[in-house]
Structure formats: C-alpha cells, structure tokens
Amino acid sequence: MTRLDLTGLITRPAQVWGGIRLVPLVREKPVTGLRLHREIYRAQNANGGYDQDAHVGYDQVQVGPNTRYISYIPHGFIADWSGDGGQGAAYGTQLGEGEGEHEGTSESGNAGAGARTGARGPDPGAGANRRPDTIPVRPGRPHHRMVKRAKAGKGNRGDLSRTAAATRCRFLPLHLALEGYLALHFGGPSIAWDEWSRQAVRQGLSPRAEDAWLGHEVRGLTDALRVFEIHPGQCGVMVYAADSLAAAFVVPHPDDYRALHPTLLVDLYGELVHQYAHFGAPVPEFEARIRDGRHMNTLADLRAAARAQERAWSDTHEAVLSRQLLSTSYAFERAYRMGPFELHRFLPPFHRGAGAEEQHIGELINDHKGRTAYLKTFRLSDAQIRRGYLLTRLAAHDWHLGRTAQKLGIGYEELIRRIRAAGFASLLNAHAVADHVAGRSGHAAADASPQRTDETKET
C-alpha cells in the first residue's frame, strides 16, 4: 500500500463560506464492523479530580523509557470493531442533561513522539469565554502509548467486560501522525562525525517542536462548520482554505460523522492553512447550470442533467483540488491491528520542486480489502517539508555533510546554511564546522595557485 484509496466515498457539491470550502464525502453503504466514539479529556484539579469548566490543557504521552510527546490533546477516539453496530456505550460515558454535564474522562490513552507540538488557545467548548494566558500541562500520569487496547474493569459498575475490551482500543487522533513526523530520524546522527555536536550524538533531535493552530483560529472555519449542511449518508469532509486542501476527515459510519463533526474545531492545522484562510480571498461557489432545450421535457430529463452536473463536479474535484493528496506515494507504518482492520500512519516522500508543493501526513484505518474506513490528514507547511526533506537526505548518507551536499548538488557551506535555517543549528559543532570550512577554503586556494602560475608561464 502506497496511496490513499477513497473507494466507496462519493463527492457531493461543495459548500462555501468566505475562503473556506467544505466538500462532503458520502458513502452509499457504511463500513460494517467498525465504529468510532469520542472520549473527552478534562484538566485535573489539585485534588486529582476533573473540573467541569476547566480548560483542557497540554497533555503528555509516554512514548519511550525517556521520551515524552507533549501537545494539546482535547480528546481521544475509541475504535470498536465488535460488530454490534455501536449500540454499547463507550468507556467513561455518562448520561446527563445536556452540554453542562461532564462528558467523560480518561487517564489513559495513546502515545506519540519525542517532542512537542504547539497549539494556541483553549477548547472553545470548555466553558469559559476568556482565553487563559497560559495553558498548563495536565498533571498526573501521562497517556501510555498513542494506541492502546481498552482495559477491562474489575466488575464495578460501568466497567468494561473482558469481551468488550478485547474489541476496543483508544488512539489519539492526528497526534499519531504528528508523532510520526516529529520522530523522523529523531535519534540524530548515526555516526559521530566531527561536525555534529555532543548534544546531537547523545540526545538526537530532542527537544523537537512544531507549531500548529486550533480549528477555531482558522478564519471562517467556525462559521462554515456551524452552517454546514450534513448530507444523508455523509461519512467525511475535505476542508479547503483558499481552495488549497487543509485536511481530510473520514469515518466509517454516518452516525459517527454527526457525532465527530464538531471535533474539526479542536483539530490542529498547519501554519500554511492558517495563512491561506486569513489572507485568502473568498472562493467561488459551485453552481450547476442546466440549459433549457428540446431534450429537457420531463422531470426525469431534469434529474439526469442534475446528476451529470454532480458527476462533472466530482471529476473536477478529484482531478484538480484533491489530486496531489490522492496521487502522492506515501510511506505507511502499521500502528495497530484491530481484527479485520489496521491502523496506519503515513508520511509523504518529502520531495522538492514542481508538483510537490502540497504534502500531507496522516493516519488511516483500512479493512482487509484496502478500503479506507477512517482518515485524518495534516497539511505540512513549506518549512516543515524542507525539514523533512533535509533530515531524510542526511540520514540517507549516514549524516555525512560532504556526501549529502554533493548528492544535493550544493556546496558544503550552503548545506550548513540550510541546516541552520531549518532550526537545527544546535546539532552542529560550530568549531569543527568553522575549521572544516577554513580547511576547504585553504585547500581550494592551494589548488588554484598552481593553475594561475601555469597560465602565467604560458602567457
């Protein structure tokens, strides 16, 4: 598997709000045997309990003996492949009288990479109107792993039975993919060349951080989702900012989508998406034009013409707007097997040049036939693509700067400049690099002198 397969998902006409375009994805038949539920995480108070109106803060995921992933994690998803149609309540579910009630908590979840992702602002549904100046890391035990099988209870009221726990797992949506990007060659140089610092050799890229924006900070997205008309059978949506793909979200069942539709506001979006939405102009709406003619005599003729317009829009969407997402070859890594389904995360090839401007990371769940049941993507910025490209090229040449520069077709000093511009200056041994640059300059001067002498003699 190298590409995304959206077989079974039908594109419906887009809905537009300013610079945001939302493209519904509809299934004729839901994916059987898999359901997704949401599990909300609240901030803990000093007594170890959970405050109903407390802001959801940064959370931690233990991903290794000495490695933690820290990010804004408002909720997790529970995958249920029991095949009972999702009639059972998810672990931690409580019945109340509306939005004021506590929605469920969890102290365990799923874990990710060894770095930190930045997010700005609290959960808009957390209860307070004013954004806090700082958002603390949630105290207490961190999540253990990004994906973890549900734990059976001890027979107390509300606990999961062993049978139910065997067909459920928790995972942190989108953070599984972000951790995969942050963990890209996280160990650092594989060989201790002189140009790399002691920190790079001992600690690798730690700490590594990336910035992201919450959905409610993407201009126009809140209003677009509020007025968005959910289609019958809708199981997904593609979000565009200034007609540039920001994210794709797919679930197995229409009821899952209706429940998870608001979570798009607390998802993380890249810097490029935030800029496109803020500075981009309003995009044109999809308009179906059906010309009157001698062949338009009955309602059946009108219906056939309308369906032809829908097919034309769908073909245009796949050929133009979503082409790069669906045509790119990805590197997939299986994270968990859940019965007949598999949870993967994927990375792009980090190519540079024409046709590689749009690259996404993400995660998906597919069945035994390769059909996508769940999908969530994150659009990388140009700077993030450059960092991924640089790390993969260095790792491909055993972190040898000279060979890497030669393969890239650039000079040694230019490669050093790119490493520093990418934010990896701390990985370099400044004295060794300076000595190497001075040595190369002296060597070049020594090679040039005899050539000039020979030319003088010939003259």
VEXMILO-399784 format. One record per residue (C-alpha): x, y, z; residue in one letter; residue number from 1. Coordinates in nm, 2 decimals, decimal comma. Layout:
BEGIN
- X | Y | Z | a | NUM
...
END
This chain:
BEGIN
- 0,00 | 0,00 | 0,00 | m | 1
- 0,15 | 0,33 | -0,11 | t | 2
- -0,15 | 0,55 | -0,19 | r | 3
- -0,48 | 0,66 | -0,03 | l | 4
- -0,78 | 0,47 | -0,15 | d | 5
- -1,12 | 0,65 | -0,11 | l | 6
- -1,32 | 0,39 | -0,30 | t | 7
- -1,68 | 0,39 | -0,18 | g | 8
- -1,68 | 0,76 | -0,10 | l | 9
- -1,88 | 0,99 | -0,33 | i | 10
- -1,81 | 1,36 | -0,36 | t | 11
- -2,11 | 1,59 | -0,32 | r | 12
- -2,13 | 1,96 | -0,42 | p | 13
- -1,91 | 2,19 | -0,21 | a | 14
- -2,04 | 2,44 | 0,04 | q | 15
- -1,86 | 2,77 | 0,07 | v | 16
- -1,82 | 3,03 | 0,35 | w | 17
- -1,58 | 3,31 | 0,26 | g | 18
- -1,24 | 3,15 | 0,19 | g | 19
- -1,34 | 2,81 | 0,33 | i | 20
- -1,47 | 2,53 | 0,10 | r | 21
- -1,62 | 2,22 | 0,26 | l | 22
- -1,66 | 1,92 | 0,03 | v | 23
- -1,89 | 1,64 | 0,17 | p | 24
- -1,79 | 1,28 | 0,13 | l | 25
- -2,09 | 1,03 | 0,13 | v | 26
- -2,10 | 0,65 | 0,14 | r | 27
- -2,37 | 0,45 | -0,02 | e | 28
- -2,32 | 0,19 | 0,25 | k | 29
- -2,14 | 0,24 | 0,58 | p | 30
- -1,83 | 0,03 | 0,65 | v | 31
- -1,95 | -0,26 | 0,86 | t | 32
- -1,78 | -0,39 | 1,17 | g | 33
- -1,62 | -0,06 | 1,28 | l | 34
- -1,74 | 0,24 | 1,48 | r | 35
- -1,57 | 0,54 | 1,63 | l | 36
- -1,65 | 0,72 | 1,95 | h | 37
- -1,51 | 1,03 | 2,12 | r | 38
- -1,36 | 1,03 | 2,47 | e | 39
- -1,30 | 1,38 | 2,61 | i | 40
- -1,01 | 1,47 | 2,84 | y | 41
- -1,05 | 1,74 | 3,11 | r | 42
- -0,79 | 1,92 | 3,31 | a | 43
- -0,73 | 1,79 | 3,66 | q | 44
- -0,77 | 2,00 | 3,97 | n | 45
- -0,54 | 2,00 | 4,27 | a | 46
- -0,73 | 1,71 | 4,43 | n | 47
- -0,68 | 1,48 | 4,13 | g | 48
- -1,04 | 1,52 | 4,01 | g | 49
- -1,17 | 1,68 | 3,69 | y | 50
- -1,32 | 2,03 | 3,68 | d | 51
- -1,63 | 2,06 | 3,45 | q | 52
- -1,54 | 2,41 | 3,34 | d | 53
- -1,16 | 2,38 | 3,34 | a | 54
- -0,97 | 2,44 | 3,02 | h | 55
- -0,83 | 2,14 | 2,85 | v | 56
- -0,45 | 2,19 | 2,88 | g | 57
- -0,15 | 2,03 | 2,72 | y | 58
- -0,12 | 1,66 | 2,78 | d | 59
- 0,16 | 1,41 | 2,79 | q | 60
- 0,21 | 1,08 | 2,62 | v | 61
- 0,48 | 0,84 | 2,73 | q | 62
- 0,63 | 0,70 | 2,41 | v | 63
- 0,95 | 0,55 | 2,54 | g | 64
- 1,15 | 0,50 | 2,86 | p | 65
- 1,29 | 0,86 | 2,84 | n | 66
- 1,07 | 1,01 | 2,57 | t | 67
- 0,75 | 1,21 | 2,60 | r | 68
- 0,52 | 1,37 | 2,35 | y | 69
- 0,36 | 1,69 | 2,47 | i | 70
- 0,07 | 1,86 | 2,29 | s | 71
- -0,28 | 2,00 | 2,31 | y | 72
- -0,49 | 1,68 | 2,34 | i | 73
- -0,86 | 1,76 | 2,39 | p | 74
- -0,99 | 1,41 | 2,33 | h | 75
- -0,92 | 1,06 | 2,20 | g | 76
- -1,11 | 0,83 | 1,97 | f | 77
- -1,23 | 0,48 | 2,07 | i | 78
- -1,24 | 0,23 | 1,79 | a | 79
- -1,49 | -0,05 | 1,83 | d | 80
- -1,48 | -0,35 | 1,59 | w | 81
- -1,71 | -0,57 | 1,79 | s | 82
- -1,96 | -0,55 | 1,50 | g | 83
- -2,26 | -0,47 | 1,73 | d | 84
- -2,34 | -0,15 | 1,54 | g | 85
- -2,21 | 0,07 | 1,81 | g | 86
- -2,51 | 0,01 | 2,04 | q | 87
- -2,29 | -0,02 | 2,35 | g | 88
- -2,17 | 0,29 | 2,54 | a | 89
- -1,81 | 0,39 | 2,52 | a | 90
- -1,59 | 0,35 | 2,83 | y | 91
- -1,64 | 0,66 | 3,06 | g | 92
- -1,97 | 0,76 | 2,90 | t | 93
- -2,21 | 0,94 | 3,14 | q | 94
- -2,57 | 1,03 | 3,09 | l | 95
- -2,67 | 1,39 | 3,17 | g | 96
- -2,90 | 1,67 | 3,09 | e | 97
- -2,71 | 1,84 | 2,81 | g | 98
- -2,39 | 2,02 | 2,74 | e | 99
- -2,35 | 2,13 | 3,11 | g | 100
- -2,29 | 1,77 | 3,22 | e | 101
- -1,95 | 1,61 | 3,25 | h | 102
- -1,89 | 1,43 | 2,92 | e | 103
- -1,64 | 1,16 | 3,04 | g | 104
- -1,28 | 1,14 | 3,13 | t | 105
- -0,98 | 0,92 | 3,08 | s | 106
- -0,64 | 0,89 | 3,24 | e | 107
- -0,50 | 0,66 | 2,98 | s | 108
- -0,49 | 0,70 | 2,61 | g | 109
- -0,24 | 0,67 | 2,33 | n | 110
- 0,11 | 0,79 | 2,29 | a | 111
- 0,33 | 0,95 | 2,04 | g | 112
- 0,67 | 1,10 | 1,96 | a | 113
- 0,96 | 1,26 | 2,15 | g | 114
- 0,89 | 1,63 | 2,10 | a | 115
- 0,63 | 1,90 | 2,15 | r | 116
- 0,36 | 2,04 | 1,91 | t | 117
- 0,25 | 2,39 | 1,97 | g | 118
- -0,12 | 2,49 | 1,98 | a | 119
- -0,28 | 2,82 | 2,05 | r | 120
- -0,59 | 2,87 | 2,26 | g | 121
- -0,83 | 2,66 | 2,47 | p | 122
- -1,11 | 2,43 | 2,38 | d | 123
- -1,40 | 2,65 | 2,27 | p | 124
- -1,64 | 2,42 | 2,44 | g | 125
- -1,46 | 2,42 | 2,77 | a | 126
- -1,69 | 2,66 | 2,94 | g | 127
- -1,50 | 2,99 | 2,98 | a | 128
- -1,52 | 3,28 | 2,74 | n | 129
- -1,18 | 3,42 | 2,81 | r | 130
- -0,87 | 3,25 | 2,68 | r | 131
- -0,61 | 3,18 | 2,95 | p | 132
- -0,27 | 3,35 | 2,93 | d | 133
- -0,11 | 3,01 | 2,97 | t | 134
- -0,23 | 2,65 | 2,94 | i | 135
- -0,06 | 2,42 | 3,19 | p | 136
- 0,04 | 2,06 | 3,12 | v | 137
- -0,21 | 1,83 | 3,28 | r | 138
- -0,07 | 1,69 | 3,60 | p | 139
- -0,08 | 1,32 | 3,69 | g | 140
- 0,00 | 1,01 | 3,50 | r | 141
- 0,07 | 1,07 | 3,12 | p | 142
- -0,10 | 0,87 | 2,85 | h | 143
- 0,07 | 0,54 | 2,77 | h | 144
- 0,13 | 0,49 | 2,40 | r | 145
- -0,05 | 0,65 | 2,11 | m | 146
- -0,27 | 0,34 | 2,06 | v | 147
- -0,37 | 0,12 | 2,35 | k | 148
- -0,62 | -0,16 | 2,38 | r | 149
- -0,91 | -0,08 | 2,62 | a | 150
- -0,86 | -0,21 | 2,97 | k | 151
- -1,12 | -0,45 | 3,12 | a | 152
- -1,27 | -0,34 | 3,45 | g | 153
- -1,28 | -0,53 | 3,78 | k | 154
- -1,65 | -0,59 | 3,78 | g | 155
- -1,76 | -0,25 | 3,91 | n | 156
- -2,05 | -0,06 | 3,77 | r | 157
- -1,96 | 0,10 | 3,44 | g | 158
- -1,65 | -0,11 | 3,38 | d | 159
- -1,59 | -0,29 | 3,05 | l | 160
- -1,61 | -0,66 | 3,03 | s | 161
- -1,32 | -0,87 | 2,90 | r | 162
- -1,52 | -0,94 | 2,58 | t | 163
- -1,59 | -0,57 | 2,52 | a | 164
- -1,23 | -0,46 | 2,60 | a | 165
- -1,09 | -0,72 | 2,35 | a | 166
- -1,26 | -0,53 | 2,06 | t | 167
- -1,19 | -0,17 | 2,16 | r | 168
- -0,88 | 0,05 | 2,15 | c | 169
- -0,80 | 0,41 | 2,23 | r | 170
- -0,59 | 0,62 | 2,00 | f | 171
- -0,52 | 0,99 | 1,99 | l | 172
- -0,65 | 1,13 | 1,65 | p | 173
- -0,40 | 1,32 | 1,45 | l | 174
- -0,13 | 1,30 | 1,72 | h | 175
- -0,04 | 0,96 | 1,60 | l | 176
- 0,06 | 1,12 | 1,26 | a | 177
- 0,22 | 1,42 | 1,42 | l | 178
- 0,43 | 1,20 | 1,64 | e | 179
- 0,55 | 1,01 | 1,34 | g | 180
- 0,66 | 1,33 | 1,18 | y | 181
- 0,84 | 1,46 | 1,49 | l | 182
- 1,01 | 1,12 | 1,54 | a | 183
- 1,15 | 1,13 | 1,19 | l | 184
- 1,52 | 1,04 | 1,24 | h | 185
- 1,47 | 1,16 | 1,60 | f | 186
- 1,78 | 0,97 | 1,71 | g | 187
- 2,01 | 1,21 | 1,53 | g | 188
- 2,34 | 1,12 | 1,36 | p | 189
- 2,41 | 0,75 | 1,32 | s | 190
- 2,79 | 0,82 | 1,31 | i | 191
- 2,96 | 1,07 | 1,53 | a | 192
- 3,12 | 1,29 | 1,27 | w | 193
- 3,32 | 1,58 | 1,40 | d | 194
- 3,08 | 1,84 | 1,26 | e | 195
- 2,80 | 1,72 | 1,49 | w | 196
- 2,78 | 1,84 | 1,85 | s | 197
- 2,78 | 1,62 | 2,15 | r | 198
- 2,42 | 1,70 | 2,21 | q | 199
- 2,33 | 1,58 | 1,87 | a | 200
- 2,52 | 1,25 | 1,92 | v | 201
- 2,38 | 1,19 | 2,27 | r | 202
- 2,03 | 1,33 | 2,25 | q | 203
- 1,95 | 1,34 | 1,89 | g | 204
- 1,69 | 1,60 | 1,79 | l | 205
- 1,55 | 1,63 | 2,14 | s | 206
- 1,37 | 1,85 | 2,21 | p | 207
- 1,19 | 1,89 | 1,88 | r | 208
- 0,88 | 2,11 | 1,84 | a | 209
- 0,64 | 2,22 | 1,57 | e | 210
- 0,36 | 2,49 | 1,58 | d | 211
- 0,00 | 2,43 | 1,49 | a | 212
- -0,33 | 2,62 | 1,52 | w | 213
- -0,66 | 2,51 | 1,65 | l | 214
- -0,95 | 2,49 | 1,41 | g | 215
- -1,14 | 2,77 | 1,57 | h | 216
- -0,85 | 3,00 | 1,50 | e | 217
- -0,87 | 2,93 | 1,12 | v | 218
- -1,06 | 3,22 | 0,99 | r | 219
- -1,41 | 3,13 | 0,87 | g | 220
- -1,39 | 2,76 | 0,97 | l | 221
- -1,61 | 2,80 | 1,28 | t | 222
- -1,89 | 2,97 | 1,09 | d | 223
- -1,85 | 2,73 | 0,79 | a | 224
- -1,90 | 2,43 | 1,01 | l | 225
- -2,19 | 2,59 | 1,20 | r | 226
- -2,39 | 2,65 | 0,89 | v | 227
- -2,27 | 2,33 | 0,71 | f | 228
- -2,55 | 2,11 | 0,59 | e | 229
- -2,47 | 1,74 | 0,67 | i | 230
- -2,58 | 1,52 | 0,38 | h | 231
- -2,77 | 1,19 | 0,43 | p | 232
- -2,50 | 0,92 | 0,44 | g | 233
- -2,22 | 1,16 | 0,49 | q | 234
- -1,91 | 1,00 | 0,64 | c | 235
- -1,64 | 1,26 | 0,57 | g | 236
- -1,54 | 1,60 | 0,46 | v | 237
- -1,25 | 1,77 | 0,28 | m | 238
- -1,16 | 2,12 | 0,42 | v | 239
- -1,01 | 2,37 | 0,18 | y | 240
- -0,87 | 2,72 | 0,26 | a | 241
- -0,84 | 2,94 | -0,04 | a | 242
- -0,90 | 2,62 | -0,25 | d | 243
- -0,59 | 2,46 | -0,10 | s | 244
- -0,65 | 2,13 | 0,08 | l | 245
- -0,62 | 2,18 | 0,46 | a | 246
- -0,74 | 1,85 | 0,59 | a | 247
- -0,94 | 1,54 | 0,50 | a | 248
- -1,16 | 1,36 | 0,76 | f | 249
- -1,33 | 1,03 | 0,70 | v | 250
- -1,52 | 0,79 | 0,94 | v | 251
- -1,69 | 0,46 | 0,88 | p | 252
- -2,05 | 0,54 | 0,96 | h | 253
- -2,28 | 0,85 | 0,92 | p | 254
- -2,37 | 0,85 | 1,29 | d | 255
- -2,00 | 0,87 | 1,37 | d | 256
- -1,96 | 1,17 | 1,15 | y | 257
- -2,25 | 1,35 | 1,30 | r | 258
- -2,11 | 1,30 | 1,65 | a | 259
- -1,75 | 1,39 | 1,55 | l | 260
- -1,82 | 1,68 | 1,31 | h | 261
- -1,76 | 1,94 | 1,58 | p | 262
- -1,42 | 1,80 | 1,66 | t | 263
- -1,29 | 1,97 | 1,34 | l | 264
- -1,28 | 2,29 | 1,55 | l | 265
- -1,03 | 2,14 | 1,80 | v | 266
- -0,82 | 1,96 | 1,55 | d | 267
- -0,47 | 2,10 | 1,47 | l | 268
- -0,40 | 2,28 | 1,14 | y | 269
- -0,07 | 2,39 | 0,99 | g | 270
- 0,07 | 2,74 | 0,96 | e | 271
- 0,00 | 2,74 | 0,58 | l | 272
- -0,37 | 2,67 | 0,63 | v | 273
- -0,39 | 2,95 | 0,89 | h | 274
- -0,23 | 3,20 | 0,65 | q | 275
- -0,44 | 3,09 | 0,35 | y | 276
- -0,76 | 3,13 | 0,55 | a | 277
- -0,66 | 3,47 | 0,69 | h | 278
- -0,52 | 3,63 | 0,38 | f | 279
- -0,70 | 3,44 | 0,10 | g | 280
- -0,99 | 3,60 | -0,09 | a | 281
- -1,34 | 3,44 | -0,09 | p | 282
- -1,37 | 3,14 | -0,32 | v | 283
- -1,64 | 3,10 | -0,58 | p | 284
- -1,93 | 2,87 | -0,50 | e | 285
- -2,02 | 2,56 | -0,70 | f | 286
- -2,31 | 2,65 | -0,94 | e | 287
- -2,48 | 2,39 | -1,15 | a | 288
- -2,61 | 2,54 | -1,48 | r | 289
- -2,86 | 2,33 | -1,67 | i | 290
- -2,95 | 2,47 | -2,01 | r | 291
- -3,30 | 2,45 | -2,14 | d | 292
- -3,35 | 2,27 | -2,46 | g | 293
- -3,56 | 2,04 | -2,67 | r | 294
- -3,43 | 1,74 | -2,48 | h | 295
- -3,55 | 1,88 | -2,14 | m | 296
- -3,91 | 1,78 | -2,14 | n | 297
- -3,97 | 1,58 | -1,82 | t | 298
- -3,86 | 1,57 | -1,46 | l | 299
- -3,65 | 1,26 | -1,55 | a | 300
- -3,46 | 1,47 | -1,80 | d | 301
- -3,40 | 1,74 | -1,54 | l | 302
- -3,29 | 1,48 | -1,28 | r | 303
- -3,05 | 1,32 | -1,53 | a | 304
- -2,90 | 1,67 | -1,62 | a | 305
- -2,86 | 1,75 | -1,25 | a | 306
- -2,67 | 1,42 | -1,19 | r | 307
- -2,45 | 1,49 | -1,48 | a | 308
- -2,36 | 1,82 | -1,32 | q | 309
- -2,28 | 1,64 | -0,99 | e | 310
- -2,05 | 1,39 | -1,18 | r | 311
- -1,88 | 1,68 | -1,35 | a | 312
- -1,81 | 1,85 | -1,02 | w | 313
- -1,68 | 1,52 | -0,87 | s | 314
- -1,45 | 1,46 | -1,16 | d | 315
- -1,32 | 1,82 | -1,13 | t | 316
- -1,26 | 1,79 | -0,76 | h | 317
- -1,06 | 1,47 | -0,80 | e | 318
- -0,86 | 1,60 | -1,10 | a | 319
- -0,78 | 1,94 | -0,96 | v | 320
- -0,85 | 2,00 | -0,59 | l | 321
- -0,76 | 1,67 | -0,43 | s | 322
- -0,52 | 1,54 | -0,70 | r | 323
- -0,20 | 1,58 | -0,50 | q | 324
- -0,34 | 1,41 | -0,19 | l | 325
- -0,46 | 1,11 | -0,38 | l | 326
- -0,18 | 1,07 | -0,63 | s | 327
- 0,12 | 1,10 | -0,39 | t | 328
- 0,30 | 0,79 | -0,28 | s | 329
- 0,33 | 0,76 | 0,10 | y | 330
- 0,54 | 0,56 | 0,34 | a | 331
- 0,29 | 0,37 | 0,56 | f | 332
- 0,36 | 0,23 | 0,91 | e | 333
- 0,12 | 0,00 | 1,08 | r | 334
- 0,05 | 0,11 | 1,43 | a | 335
- -0,22 | -0,14 | 1,54 | y | 336
- -0,42 | -0,43 | 1,42 | r | 337
- -0,79 | -0,44 | 1,52 | m | 338
- -0,95 | -0,76 | 1,39 | g | 339
- -1,00 | -0,72 | 1,02 | p | 340
- -0,89 | -0,36 | 1,03 | f | 341
- -0,55 | -0,20 | 1,05 | e | 342
- -0,45 | 0,14 | 1,19 | l | 343
- -0,16 | 0,31 | 0,99 | h | 344
- 0,01 | 0,64 | 0,99 | r | 345
- 0,19 | 0,77 | 0,69 | f | 346
- 0,45 | 1,02 | 0,58 | l | 347
- 0,50 | 1,19 | 0,24 | p | 348
- 0,81 | 1,14 | 0,03 | p | 349
- 0,93 | 1,50 | 0,11 | f | 350
- 1,01 | 1,57 | -0,25 | h | 351
- 1,11 | 1,92 | -0,36 | r | 352
- 1,04 | 2,10 | -0,68 | g | 353
- 0,74 | 2,14 | -0,91 | a | 354
- 0,44 | 1,93 | -0,83 | g | 355
- 0,54 | 1,87 | -0,47 | a | 356
- 0,41 | 2,19 | -0,31 | e | 357
- 0,13 | 2,01 | -0,12 | e | 358
- 0,23 | 1,73 | 0,11 | q | 359
- 0,03 | 1,58 | 0,40 | h | 360
- 0,09 | 1,35 | 0,69 | i | 361
- -0,19 | 1,15 | 0,84 | g | 362
- -0,34 | 0,83 | 0,97 | e | 363
- -0,60 | 0,59 | 0,84 | l | 364
- -0,78 | 0,27 | 0,92 | i | 365
- -0,85 | 0,03 | 0,63 | n | 366
- -1,01 | -0,31 | 0,60 | d | 367
- -0,88 | -0,63 | 0,45 | h | 368
- -0,96 | -0,51 | 0,10 | k | 369
- -0,76 | -0,19 | 0,15 | g | 370
- -1,07 | 0,04 | 0,16 | r | 371
- -1,04 | 0,35 | 0,39 | t | 372
- -1,27 | 0,34 | 0,69 | a | 373
- -1,11 | 0,63 | 0,88 | y | 374
- -0,88 | 0,90 | 0,76 | l | 375
- -0,74 | 1,22 | 0,91 | k | 376
- -0,47 | 1,43 | 0,75 | t | 377
- -0,25 | 1,73 | 0,84 | f | 378
- -0,11 | 1,97 | 0,58 | r | 379
- 0,26 | 2,05 | 0,62 | l | 380
- 0,39 | 2,39 | 0,57 | s | 381
- 0,68 | 2,46 | 0,33 | d | 382
- 0,92 | 2,49 | 0,62 | a | 383
- 0,81 | 2,15 | 0,76 | q | 384
- 0,85 | 1,99 | 0,42 | i | 385
- 1,20 | 2,14 | 0,40 | r | 386
- 1,29 | 2,00 | 0,74 | r | 387
- 1,16 | 1,65 | 0,65 | g | 388
- 1,35 | 1,67 | 0,32 | y | 389
- 1,67 | 1,77 | 0,49 | l | 390
- 1,65 | 1,50 | 0,76 | l | 391
- 1,58 | 1,22 | 0,51 | t | 392
- 1,87 | 1,33 | 0,28 | r | 393
- 2,11 | 1,34 | 0,58 | l | 394
- 2,00 | 1,00 | 0,71 | a | 395
- 2,03 | 0,85 | 0,36 | a | 396
- 2,40 | 0,94 | 0,36 | h | 397
- 2,48 | 0,85 | 0,72 | d | 398
- 2,47 | 1,21 | 0,83 | w | 399
- 2,80 | 1,29 | 0,64 | h | 400
- 2,78 | 1,65 | 0,54 | l | 401
- 3,02 | 1,63 | 0,25 | g | 402
- 2,84 | 1,34 | 0,07 | r | 403
- 2,50 | 1,49 | 0,14 | t | 404
- 2,60 | 1,82 | -0,01 | a | 405
- 2,75 | 1,65 | -0,31 | q | 406
- 2,43 | 1,45 | -0,36 | k | 407
- 2,21 | 1,76 | -0,34 | l | 408
- 2,43 | 1,94 | -0,59 | g | 409
- 2,52 | 2,22 | -0,35 | i | 410
- 2,83 | 2,33 | -0,16 | g | 411
- 2,93 | 2,24 | 0,19 | y | 412
- 2,86 | 2,59 | 0,32 | e | 413
- 2,52 | 2,60 | 0,16 | e | 414
- 2,42 | 2,28 | 0,34 | l | 415
- 2,53 | 2,43 | 0,67 | i | 416
- 2,32 | 2,73 | 0,60 | r | 417
- 2,02 | 2,52 | 0,53 | r | 418
- 2,06 | 2,32 | 0,85 | i | 419
- 2,07 | 2,64 | 1,05 | r | 420
- 1,78 | 2,79 | 0,87 | a | 421
- 1,58 | 2,47 | 0,94 | a | 422
- 1,63 | 2,52 | 1,31 | g | 423
- 1,89 | 2,25 | 1,36 | f | 424
- 2,18 | 2,48 | 1,44 | a | 425
- 2,22 | 2,32 | 1,79 | s | 426
- 2,31 | 1,99 | 1,62 | l | 427
- 2,62 | 2,14 | 1,47 | l | 428
- 2,97 | 2,16 | 1,63 | n | 429
- 3,04 | 2,53 | 1,54 | a | 430
- 3,42 | 2,50 | 1,59 | h | 431
- 3,45 | 2,18 | 1,38 | a | 432
- 3,23 | 2,33 | 1,10 | v | 433
- 3,44 | 2,65 | 1,10 | a | 434
- 3,76 | 2,45 | 1,08 | d | 435
- 3,62 | 2,24 | 0,80 | h | 436
- 3,51 | 2,55 | 0,61 | v | 437
- 3,85 | 2,71 | 0,66 | a | 438
- 4,03 | 2,39 | 0,56 | g | 439
- 3,82 | 2,36 | 0,24 | r | 440
- 3,89 | 2,73 | 0,15 | s | 441
- 4,26 | 2,69 | 0,21 | g | 442
- 4,26 | 2,37 | 0,00 | h | 443
- 4,07 | 2,55 | -0,28 | a | 444
- 4,32 | 2,83 | -0,27 | a | 445
- 4,62 | 2,59 | -0,28 | a | 446
- 4,46 | 2,41 | -0,58 | d | 447
- 4,40 | 2,74 | -0,76 | a | 448
- 4,76 | 2,89 | -0,72 | s | 449
- 4,95 | 2,64 | -0,94 | p | 450
- 4,68 | 2,69 | -1,21 | q | 451
- 4,74 | 3,06 | -1,22 | r | 452
- 5,12 | 3,01 | -1,23 | t | 453
- 5,09 | 2,78 | -1,53 | d | 454
- 4,87 | 3,03 | -1,71 | e | 455
- 5,14 | 3,30 | -1,64 | t | 456
- 5,41 | 3,08 | -1,79 | k | 457
- 5,21 | 3,00 | -2,09 | e | 458
- 5,14 | 3,37 | -2,15 | t | 459
END
